[in-house]
Amino acid sequence: PISLTSVERCRRISRVASVVAESGELWAELCRRDWREDQLTTISGELLPLCGALKWIGRRGASVLADQRLSIWSRPIWLWGVQNQVCRRPHGQVLILGSWNYPILLVGTQIAQALAAGNQVLFKPAAGCEEIGGELASAFYQCGIPQDALRVLDSSAEAAIGAIDQGVDLIVLTGSAATGRAVFKQASQSLTPMILELSGCDAVVACPTADFQRVSDCIEFGLAFNGGATCIGPRRLIVENQDAEKILGRLIPALAKIDPLAIHPAAIPSVTQLIQRALDQGANDLTGRFSMSEFQKTGRIPPLVFGGVDPKSEIANADIFAPVLSLLKVDEIHQSVEIVNQCQYRLAASVFGSLRESSALADQLVVGSVTINDLI
């Protein structure tokens, strides 16, 4: 653990926000890839929220980490003579396995939280993100974080395997389910604690009282943002039969204006298989823009909406990392609850409609978080 007080750790980590802001143009350029050609995505989707998280740690981190004595008034009468205290202590050595889709925000926040709590961090950047990972670590060093408290590993899978074999106290991973299974299998041999966030297949539920133009605008944004490589991006649209065309009439022309988006090479095989199987099972491309041969040749895909999809089909329940939306029609919107809750990748959900109707439906969804009349 870092031999500093929690107040000083949080103060130094908060200073990193200034380094991020000053280096923003460089970092945005380093994040430019085929699947992220717009620097605005890096600025709005990574740099600004990371700075907010770092500043929050500076303001609130020490109080969150402080020992807290529990009130005697909420205890049973037979425990009135007992004193209770919550003490937050560092795990020790934390291994953070970086993601390629948000190589600044996700790992930056995870590193900052682990360091603020007094842990030593081993950070393995995702393949292809080595340079930006090095710049991120350098920002922490510039603000007084010792290099022995934050060590950067190489980006190979062997580096992660070796670190786990040598022994760590906590593993933090944001990645695919396949990667999560591999890490889980290895870490289970030593019973190493893990925090895993393994993608999503999130639903947009459009109630009859929804503003359908807003639904369309939000889906358009969500499909295109970061090239579609966002875990909480829209993957399923659930709407009553009579309202489907009201949304599609707005959404399909809007999507037609978006150029094909590059898919990360690691995601292309699974995206190809999922789309092909969906088409074989009777799904139809409502945008009329998909070409398998063109996708295989260029690695790019336009934002797609598939109709004729069964709610229990693979494409409507898989962690597909591409701008692909499945349209699921229901007779009554309350049927969306069962559809959402049966999916194993229900990371988040969005419900559109009047506050009363959408809130009542949101309360029934068993997901990580629900957004009302918005998404991501």
Contacts in CASP RR format, 6 or more apart in sequence:
PFRMAT RR
TARGET T0000
AUTHOR 0000-0000-0000
METHOD contacts of the structure
MODEL  1
PISLTSVERCRRISRVASVVAESGELWAELCRRDWREDQLTTISGELLPL
CGALKWIGRRGASVLADQRLSIWSRPIWLWGVQNQVCRRPHGQVLILGSW
NYPILLVGTQIAQALAAGNQVLFKPAAGCEEIGGELASAFYQCGIPQDAL
RVLDSSAEAAIGAIDQGVDLIVLTGSAATGRAVFKQASQSLTPMILELSG
CDAVVACPTADFQRVSDCIEFGLAFNGGATCIGPRRLIVENQDAEKILGR
LIPALAKIDPLAIHPAAIPSVTQLIQRALDQGANDLTGRFSMSEFQKTGR
IPPLVFGGVDPKSEIANADIFAPVLSLLKVDEIHQSVEIVNQCQYRLAAS
VFGSLRESSALADQLVVGSVTINDLI
1 90 0 8 1.000
1 92 0 8 1.000
1 118 0 8 1.000
1 119 0 8 1.000
1 120 0 8 1.000
2 9 0 8 1.000
2 115 0 8 1.000
2 118 0 8 1.000
2 119 0 8 1.000
2 120 0 8 1.000
2 145 0 8 1.000
2 146 0 8 1.000
2 149 0 8 1.000
4 12 0 8 1.000
4 118 0 8 1.000
6 61 0 8 1.000
6 62 0 8 1.000
6 65 0 8 1.000
6 66 0 8 1.000
6 116 0 8 1.000
6 117 0 8 1.000
6 118 0 8 1.000
7 62 0 8 1.000
9 115 0 8 1.000
9 116 0 8 1.000
9 118 0 8 1.000
10 57 0 8 1.000
10 58 0 8 1.000
10 61 0 8 1.000
10 62 0 8 1.000
10 65 0 8 1.000
10 116 0 8 1.000
11 58 0 8 1.000
12 143 0 8 1.000
12 144 0 8 1.000
12 145 0 8 1.000
13 54 0 8 1.000
13 57 0 8 1.000
13 58 0 8 1.000
13 112 0 8 1.000
13 115 0 8 1.000
13 116 0 8 1.000
13 140 0 8 1.000
13 143 0 8 1.000
13 145 0 8 1.000
14 54 0 8 1.000
14 55 0 8 1.000
14 57 0 8 1.000
14 58 0 8 1.000
14 59 0 8 1.000
15 143 0 8 1.000
15 144 0 8 1.000
16 54 0 8 1.000
16 112 0 8 1.000
16 139 0 8 1.000
16 140 0 8 1.000
16 142 0 8 1.000
16 143 0 8 1.000
17 50 0 8 1.000
17 51 0 8 1.000
17 52 0 8 1.000
17 54 0 8 1.000
17 55 0 8 1.000
19 139 0 8 1.000
19 142 0 8 1.000
19 143 0 8 1.000
20 27 0 8 1.000
20 47 0 8 1.000
20 50 0 8 1.000
20 51 0 8 1.000
20 54 0 8 1.000
20 104 0 8 1.000
20 139 0 8 1.000
21 47 0 8 1.000
21 51 0 8 1.000
23 135 0 8 1.000
23 139 0 8 1.000
24 43 0 8 1.000
24 47 0 8 1.000
25 39 0 8 1.000
26 135 0 8 1.000
27 42 0 8 1.000
27 46 0 8 1.000
27 47 0 8 1.000
27 104 0 8 1.000
27 132 0 8 1.000
27 135 0 8 1.000
28 39 0 8 1.000
28 42 0 8 1.000
28 43 0 8 1.000
28 47 0 8 1.000
29 39 0 8 1.000
30 131 0 8 1.000
30 132 0 8 1.000
30 135 0 8 1.000
31 39 0 8 1.000
31 42 0 8 1.000
31 46 0 8 1.000
31 103 0 8 1.000
31 104 0 8 1.000
31 132 0 8 1.000
32 39 0 8 1.000
32 42 0 8 1.000
33 262 0 8 1.000
34 262 0 8 1.000
35 226 0 8 1.000
35 227 0 8 1.000
35 228 0 8 1.000
35 229 0 8 1.000
35 261 0 8 1.000
35 262 0 8 1.000
35 263 0 8 1.000
35 264 0 8 1.000
36 42 0 8 1.000
36 226 0 8 1.000
36 227 0 8 1.000
37 262 0 8 1.000
41 225 0 8 1.000
41 226 0 8 1.000
41 227 0 8 1.000
42 104 0 8 1.000
45 102 0 8 1.000
45 105 0 8 1.000
45 226 0 8 1.000
46 102 0 8 1.000
46 103 0 8 1.000
46 104 0 8 1.000
46 105 0 8 1.000
47 104 0 8 1.000
47 105 0 8 1.000
49 105 0 8 1.000
50 104 0 8 1.000
50 105 0 8 1.000
50 108 0 8 1.000
50 109 0 8 1.000
53 108 0 8 1.000
53 109 0 8 1.000
53 112 0 8 1.000
54 112 0 8 1.000
57 112 0 8 1.000
57 113 0 8 1.000
57 116 0 8 1.000
61 116 0 8 1.000
64 88 0 8 1.000
65 88 0 8 1.000
65 116 0 8 1.000
65 117 0 8 1.000
66 88 0 8 1.000
67 85 0 8 1.000
67 86 0 8 1.000
67 87 0 8 1.000
67 88 0 8 1.000
68 85 0 8 1.000
68 86 0 8 1.000
69 83 0 8 1.000
69 84 0 8 1.000
69 85 0 8 1.000
70 84 0 8 1.000
70 85 0 8 1.000
70 86 0 8 1.000
72 80 0 8 1.000
72 81 0 8 1.000
75 82 0 8 1.000
75 84 0 8 1.000
88 117 0 8 1.000
90 117 0 8 1.000
90 118 0 8 1.000
90 119 0 8 1.000
91 117 0 8 1.000
91 119 0 8 1.000
91 169 0 8 1.000
91 170 0 8 1.000
91 193 0 8 1.000
92 118 0 8 1.000
92 119 0 8 1.000
92 120 0 8 1.000
92 169 0 8 1.000
92 170 0 8 1.000
93 119 0 8 1.000
93 120 0 8 1.000
93 121 0 8 1.000
93 122 0 8 1.000
93 167 0 8 1.000
93 168 0 8 1.000
93 169 0 8 1.000
93 170 0 8 1.000
94 114 0 8 1.000
94 119 0 8 1.000
94 120 0 8 1.000
94 121 0 8 1.000
94 122 0 8 1.000
94 168 0 8 1.000
94 169 0 8 1.000
94 170 0 8 1.000
94 171 0 8 1.000
94 172 0 8 1.000
95 122 0 8 1.000
95 124 0 8 1.000
95 160 0 8 1.000
95 163 0 8 1.000
95 164 0 8 1.000
95 168 0 8 1.000
95 170 0 8 1.000
95 171 0 8 1.000
95 172 0 8 1.000
96 107 0 8 1.000
96 110 0 8 1.000
96 111 0 8 1.000
96 114 0 8 1.000
96 121 0 8 1.000
96 122 0 8 1.000
96 123 0 8 1.000
96 124 0 8 1.000
96 172 0 8 1.000
96 173 0 8 1.000
97 124 0 8 1.000
97 126 0 8 1.000
97 160 0 8 1.000
97 171 0 8 1.000
97 172 0 8 1.000
97 173 0 8 1.000
97 174 0 8 1.000
97 175 0 8 1.000
97 179 0 8 1.000
97 183 0 8 1.000
98 106 0 8 1.000
98 107 0 8 1.000
98 123 0 8 1.000
98 124 0 8 1.000
98 125 0 8 1.000
98 126 0 8 1.000
98 129 0 8 1.000
98 173 0 8 1.000
98 174 0 8 1.000
99 106 0 8 1.000
99 107 0 8 1.000
99 126 0 8 1.000
99 174 0 8 1.000
99 175 0 8 1.000
100 126 0 8 1.000
100 127 0 8 1.000
100 128 0 8 1.000
100 129 0 8 1.000
100 264 0 8 1.000
100 266 0 8 1.000
101 226 0 8 1.000
101 229 0 8 1.000
101 230 0 8 1.000
101 231 0 8 1.000
101 264 0 8 1.000
101 321 0 8 1.000
102 174 0 8 1.000
102 226 0 8 1.000
103 125 0 8 1.000
103 126 0 8 1.000
103 129 0 8 1.000
103 132 0 8 1.000
103 133 0 8 1.000
103 136 0 8 1.000
104 132 0 8 1.000
104 136 0 8 1.000
106 174 0 8 1.000
107 123 0 8 1.000
107 125 0 8 1.000
107 133 0 8 1.000
107 136 0 8 1.000
108 136 0 8 1.000
110 172 0 8 1.000
110 174 0 8 1.000
111 121 0 8 1.000
111 123 0 8 1.000
111 136 0 8 1.000
111 137 0 8 1.000
111 140 0 8 1.000
111 150 0 8 1.000
112 140 0 8 1.000
114 121 0 8 1.000
114 170 0 8 1.000
114 172 0 8 1.000
115 121 0 8 1.000
115 140 0 8 1.000
115 145 0 8 1.000
115 149 0 8 1.000
115 150 0 8 1.000
119 169 0 8 1.000
119 170 0 8 1.000
120 148 0 8 1.000
120 149 0 8 1.000
120 150 0 8 1.000
120 151 0 8 1.000
121 149 0 8 1.000
121 150 0 8 1.000
121 151 0 8 1.000
122 151 0 8 1.000
122 153 0 8 1.000
122 163 0 8 1.000
122 168 0 8 1.000
123 133 0 8 1.000
123 137 0 8 1.000
123 150 0 8 1.000
123 151 0 8 1.000
123 152 0 8 1.000
123 153 0 8 1.000
124 152 0 8 1.000
124 153 0 8 1.000
124 154 0 8 1.000
124 155 0 8 1.000
124 159 0 8 1.000
124 160 0 8 1.000
124 163 0 8 1.000
125 132 0 8 1.000
125 133 0 8 1.000
125 134 0 8 1.000
125 152 0 8 1.000
125 153 0 8 1.000
125 155 0 8 1.000
126 155 0 8 1.000
127 155 0 8 1.000
127 156 0 8 1.000
128 155 0 8 1.000
129 155 0 8 1.000
130 154 0 8 1.000
130 155 0 8 1.000
133 152 0 8 1.000
134 152 0 8 1.000
137 150 0 8 1.000
137 152 0 8 1.000
140 150 0 8 1.000
141 147 0 8 1.000
141 150 0 8 1.000
153 159 0 8 1.000
153 160 0 8 1.000
153 163 0 8 1.000
160 183 0 8 1.000
161 186 0 8 1.000
164 171 0 8 1.000
164 183 0 8 1.000
164 186 0 8 1.000
164 187 0 8 1.000
164 190 0 8 1.000
164 192 0 8 1.000
165 186 0 8 1.000
167 190 0 8 1.000
167 192 0 8 1.000
168 192 0 8 1.000
169 192 0 8 1.000
169 193 0 8 1.000
170 192 0 8 1.000
170 193 0 8 1.000
170 194 0 8 1.000
170 195 0 8 1.000
171 183 0 8 1.000
171 187 0 8 1.000
171 192 0 8 1.000
171 193 0 8 1.000
171 194 0 8 1.000
171 195 0 8 1.000
171 196 0 8 1.000
172 194 0 8 1.000
172 195 0 8 1.000
173 179 0 8 1.000
173 180 0 8 1.000
173 183 0 8 1.000
173 194 0 8 1.000
173 195 0 8 1.000
173 196 0 8 1.000
173 197 0 8 1.000
173 198 0 8 1.000
174 196 0 8 1.000
174 197 0 8 1.000
174 231 0 8 1.000
175 196 0 8 1.000
175 197 0 8 1.000
175 198 0 8 1.000
175 199 0 8 1.000
176 198 0 8 1.000
176 199 0 8 1.000
176 319 0 8 1.000
176 321 0 8 1.000
177 198 0 8 1.000
177 199 0 8 1.000
177 319 0 8 1.000
177 345 0 8 1.000
179 198 0 8 1.000
180 196 0 8 1.000
180 198 0 8 1.000
183 194 0 8 1.000
183 196 0 8 1.000
184 194 0 8 1.000
184 196 0 8 1.000
187 194 0 8 1.000
197 231 0 8 1.000
197 347 0 8 1.000
198 319 0 8 1.000
198 345 0 8 1.000
199 231 0 8 1.000
199 319 0 8 1.000
199 321 0 8 1.000
199 345 0 8 1.000
199 347 0 8 1.000
200 231 0 8 1.000
200 232 0 8 1.000
200 235 0 8 1.000
200 319 0 8 1.000
200 345 0 8 1.000
200 346 0 8 1.000
200 347 0 8 1.000
200 348 0 8 1.000
201 235 0 8 1.000
201 236 0 8 1.000
201 316 0 8 1.000
201 317 0 8 1.000
201 318 0 8 1.000
201 319 0 8 1.000
201 320 0 8 1.000
201 343 0 8 1.000
201 345 0 8 1.000
201 346 0 8 1.000
201 347 0 8 1.000
202 231 0 8 1.000
202 232 0 8 1.000
202 233 0 8 1.000
202 234 0 8 1.000
202 235 0 8 1.000
202 236 0 8 1.000
202 345 0 8 1.000
202 346 0 8 1.000
202 347 0 8 1.000
202 348 0 8 1.000
202 349 0 8 1.000
202 350 0 8 1.000
202 367 0 8 1.000
202 375 0 8 1.000
203 234 0 8 1.000
203 235 0 8 1.000
203 236 0 8 1.000
203 237 0 8 1.000
203 238 0 8 1.000
203 336 0 8 1.000
203 339 0 8 1.000
203 340 0 8 1.000
203 343 0 8 1.000
203 346 0 8 1.000
203 349 0 8 1.000
203 350 0 8 1.000
204 215 0 8 1.000
204 218 0 8 1.000
204 219 0 8 1.000
204 234 0 8 1.000
204 236 0 8 1.000
204 237 0 8 1.000
204 238 0 8 1.000
204 349 0 8 1.000
204 350 0 8 1.000
204 352 0 8 1.000
204 375 0 8 1.000
205 238 0 8 1.000
205 239 0 8 1.000
205 333 0 8 1.000
205 336 0 8 1.000
205 340 0 8 1.000
205 349 0 8 1.000
205 350 0 8 1.000
205 351 0 8 1.000
205 352 0 8 1.000
205 358 0 8 1.000
205 361 0 8 1.000
206 212 0 8 1.000
206 215 0 8 1.000
206 237 0 8 1.000
206 238 0 8 1.000
206 239 0 8 1.000
206 240 0 8 1.000
206 243 0 8 1.000
206 247 0 8 1.000
206 333 0 8 1.000
206 352 0 8 1.000
206 353 0 8 1.000
207 333 0 8 1.000
207 351 0 8 1.000
207 352 0 8 1.000
207 353 0 8 1.000
207 354 0 8 1.000
207 357 0 8 1.000
207 358 0 8 1.000
207 361 0 8 1.000
208 240 0 8 1.000
208 243 0 8 1.000
208 333 0 8 1.000
208 353 0 8 1.000
208 357 0 8 1.000
209 353 0 8 1.000
209 354 0 8 1.000
209 357 0 8 1.000
209 358 0 8 1.000
210 243 0 8 1.000
210 352 0 8 1.000
210 353 0 8 1.000
210 358 0 8 1.000
210 373 0 8 1.000
211 352 0 8 1.000
211 353 0 8 1.000
211 373 0 8 1.000
212 243 0 8 1.000
212 246 0 8 1.000
212 247 0 8 1.000
212 250 0 8 1.000
213 250 0 8 1.000
214 352 0 8 1.000
214 373 0 8 1.000
215 237 0 8 1.000
215 247 0 8 1.000
215 251 0 8 1.000
215 352 0 8 1.000
216 247 0 8 1.000
216 249 0 8 1.000
216 250 0 8 1.000
216 251 0 8 1.000
216 254 0 8 1.000
217 254 0 8 1.000
218 234 0 8 1.000
218 350 0 8 1.000
218 352 0 8 1.000
218 374 0 8 1.000
218 375 0 8 1.000
219 234 0 8 1.000
219 237 0 8 1.000
219 247 0 8 1.000
219 251 0 8 1.000
219 325 0 8 1.000
219 375 0 8 1.000
220 251 0 8 1.000
220 254 0 8 1.000
220 255 0 8 1.000
220 258 0 8 1.000
220 303 0 8 1.000
221 375 0 8 1.000
221 376 0 8 1.000
222 228 0 8 1.000
222 230 0 8 1.000
222 233 0 8 1.000
222 234 0 8 1.000
222 375 0 8 1.000
222 376 0 8 1.000
223 233 0 8 1.000
223 234 0 8 1.000
223 255 0 8 1.000
223 258 0 8 1.000
223 303 0 8 1.000
223 323 0 8 1.000
223 324 0 8 1.000
223 325 0 8 1.000
224 258 0 8 1.000
224 261 0 8 1.000
224 303 0 8 1.000
224 323 0 8 1.000
225 233 0 8 1.000
225 376 0 8 1.000
227 261 0 8 1.000
227 262 0 8 1.000
227 323 0 8 1.000
228 261 0 8 1.000
228 321 0 8 1.000
228 322 0 8 1.000
228 323 0 8 1.000
229 263 0 8 1.000
229 264 0 8 1.000
229 267 0 8 1.000
229 321 0 8 1.000
229 322 0 8 1.000
230 376 0 8 1.000
231 347 0 8 1.000
232 347 0 8 1.000
232 348 0 8 1.000
232 375 0 8 1.000
232 376 0 8 1.000
233 375 0 8 1.000
233 376 0 8 1.000
234 325 0 8 1.000
234 350 0 8 1.000
234 375 0 8 1.000
235 316 0 8 1.000
235 320 0 8 1.000
235 324 0 8 1.000
235 325 0 8 1.000
235 326 0 8 1.000
236 316 0 8 1.000
236 325 0 8 1.000
236 326 0 8 1.000
236 328 0 8 1.000
236 339 0 8 1.000
236 343 0 8 1.000
237 247 0 8 1.000
237 305 0 8 1.000
237 325 0 8 1.000
237 326 0 8 1.000
237 327 0 8 1.000
237 328 0 8 1.000
238 328 0 8 1.000
238 330 0 8 1.000
238 333 0 8 1.000
238 336 0 8 1.000
238 339 0 8 1.000
238 340 0 8 1.000
239 247 0 8 1.000
239 327 0 8 1.000
239 328 0 8 1.000
239 329 0 8 1.000
239 330 0 8 1.000
239 333 0 8 1.000
240 329 0 8 1.000
240 330 0 8 1.000
240 331 0 8 1.000
240 332 0 8 1.000
240 333 0 8 1.000
241 329 0 8 1.000
241 330 0 8 1.000
241 331 0 8 1.000
244 327 0 8 1.000
244 329 0 8 1.000
248 286 0 8 1.000
248 305 0 8 1.000
248 327 0 8 1.000
251 305 0 8 1.000
252 286 0 8 1.000
252 287 0 8 1.000
252 305 0 8 1.000
255 287 0 8 1.000
255 302 0 8 1.000
255 303 0 8 1.000
255 304 0 8 1.000
255 305 0 8 1.000
256 287 0 8 1.000
256 289 0 8 1.000
258 302 0 8 1.000
258 303 0 8 1.000
259 302 0 8 1.000
260 289 0 8 1.000
260 294 0 8 1.000
260 298 0 8 1.000
260 300 0 8 1.000
260 301 0 8 1.000
260 302 0 8 1.000
261 300 0 8 1.000
261 301 0 8 1.000
261 302 0 8 1.000
261 303 0 8 1.000
261 322 0 8 1.000
261 323 0 8 1.000
262 299 0 8 1.000
262 300 0 8 1.000
263 271 0 8 1.000
263 295 0 8 1.000
263 299 0 8 1.000
263 300 0 8 1.000
263 301 0 8 1.000
263 321 0 8 1.000
263 322 0 8 1.000
264 321 0 8 1.000
267 321 0 8 1.000
267 322 0 8 1.000
268 299 0 8 1.000
270 318 0 8 1.000
270 320 0 8 1.000
270 321 0 8 1.000
271 301 0 8 1.000
271 320 0 8 1.000
271 321 0 8 1.000
271 322 0 8 1.000
271 324 0 8 1.000
272 292 0 8 1.000
272 295 0 8 1.000
272 296 0 8 1.000
274 314 0 8 1.000
274 315 0 8 1.000
274 318 0 8 1.000
274 320 0 8 1.000
274 324 0 8 1.000
275 290 0 8 1.000
275 292 0 8 1.000
275 295 0 8 1.000
275 304 0 8 1.000
275 315 0 8 1.000
275 324 0 8 1.000
276 292 0 8 1.000
277 314 0 8 1.000
277 315 0 8 1.000
278 306 0 8 1.000
278 309 0 8 1.000
278 313 0 8 1.000
278 314 0 8 1.000
278 315 0 8 1.000
278 326 0 8 1.000
279 285 0 8 1.000
281 310 0 8 1.000
281 313 0 8 1.000
282 308 0 8 1.000
283 306 0 8 1.000
283 307 0 8 1.000
283 308 0 8 1.000
283 309 0 8 1.000
283 313 0 8 1.000
283 315 0 8 1.000
283 326 0 8 1.000
284 306 0 8 1.000
284 307 0 8 1.000
284 308 0 8 1.000
285 304 0 8 1.000
285 305 0 8 1.000
285 306 0 8 1.000
286 305 0 8 1.000
286 306 0 8 1.000
286 307 0 8 1.000
286 327 0 8 1.000
287 302 0 8 1.000
287 303 0 8 1.000
287 304 0 8 1.000
287 305 0 8 1.000
289 302 0 8 1.000
289 304 0 8 1.000
290 301 0 8 1.000
290 302 0 8 1.000
290 304 0 8 1.000
294 300 0 8 1.000
295 301 0 8 1.000
301 322 0 8 1.000
301 323 0 8 1.000
301 324 0 8 1.000
302 323 0 8 1.000
303 323 0 8 1.000
303 324 0 8 1.000
303 325 0 8 1.000
304 323 0 8 1.000
304 324 0 8 1.000
304 325 0 8 1.000
305 325 0 8 1.000
305 326 0 8 1.000
305 327 0 8 1.000
306 315 0 8 1.000
306 324 0 8 1.000
306 325 0 8 1.000
306 326 0 8 1.000
306 327 0 8 1.000
307 326 0 8 1.000
307 327 0 8 1.000
308 327 0 8 1.000
309 315 0 8 1.000
309 316 0 8 1.000
309 326 0 8 1.000
309 327 0 8 1.000
309 328 0 8 1.000
310 316 0 8 1.000
311 328 0 8 1.000
311 339 0 8 1.000
311 342 0 8 1.000
312 342 0 8 1.000
313 326 0 8 1.000
315 324 0 8 1.000
315 326 0 8 1.000
316 326 0 8 1.000
316 328 0 8 1.000
316 343 0 8 1.000
317 342 0 8 1.000
317 343 0 8 1.000
317 344 0 8 1.000
317 345 0 8 1.000
318 345 0 8 1.000
319 345 0 8 1.000
328 336 0 8 1.000
328 339 0 8 1.000
330 336 0 8 1.000
330 339 0 8 1.000
333 361 0 8 1.000
334 361 0 8 1.000
336 361 0 8 1.000
337 361 0 8 1.000
337 364 0 8 1.000
337 365 0 8 1.000
340 346 0 8 1.000
340 349 0 8 1.000
340 365 0 8 1.000
340 366 0 8 1.000
340 367 0 8 1.000
341 364 0 8 1.000
341 365 0 8 1.000
341 366 0 8 1.000
341 367 0 8 1.000
346 365 0 8 1.000
346 366 0 8 1.000
346 367 0 8 1.000
346 368 0 8 1.000
347 367 0 8 1.000
347 368 0 8 1.000
348 367 0 8 1.000
348 368 0 8 1.000
348 369 0 8 1.000
348 370 0 8 1.000
348 371 0 8 1.000
349 362 0 8 1.000
349 365 0 8 1.000
349 367 0 8 1.000
349 369 0 8 1.000
349 370 0 8 1.000
349 371 0 8 1.000
350 370 0 8 1.000
350 371 0 8 1.000
350 372 0 8 1.000
350 373 0 8 1.000
350 374 0 8 1.000
350 375 0 8 1.000
351 358 0 8 1.000
351 359 0 8 1.000
351 361 0 8 1.000
351 362 0 8 1.000
351 365 0 8 1.000
351 370 0 8 1.000
351 371 0 8 1.000
351 372 0 8 1.000
351 373 0 8 1.000
352 358 0 8 1.000
352 372 0 8 1.000
352 373 0 8 1.000
353 372 0 8 1.000
353 373 0 8 1.000
355 372 0 8 1.000
358 372 0 8 1.000
358 373 0 8 1.000
359 372 0 8 1.000
362 370 0 8 1.000
362 372 0 8 1.000
END
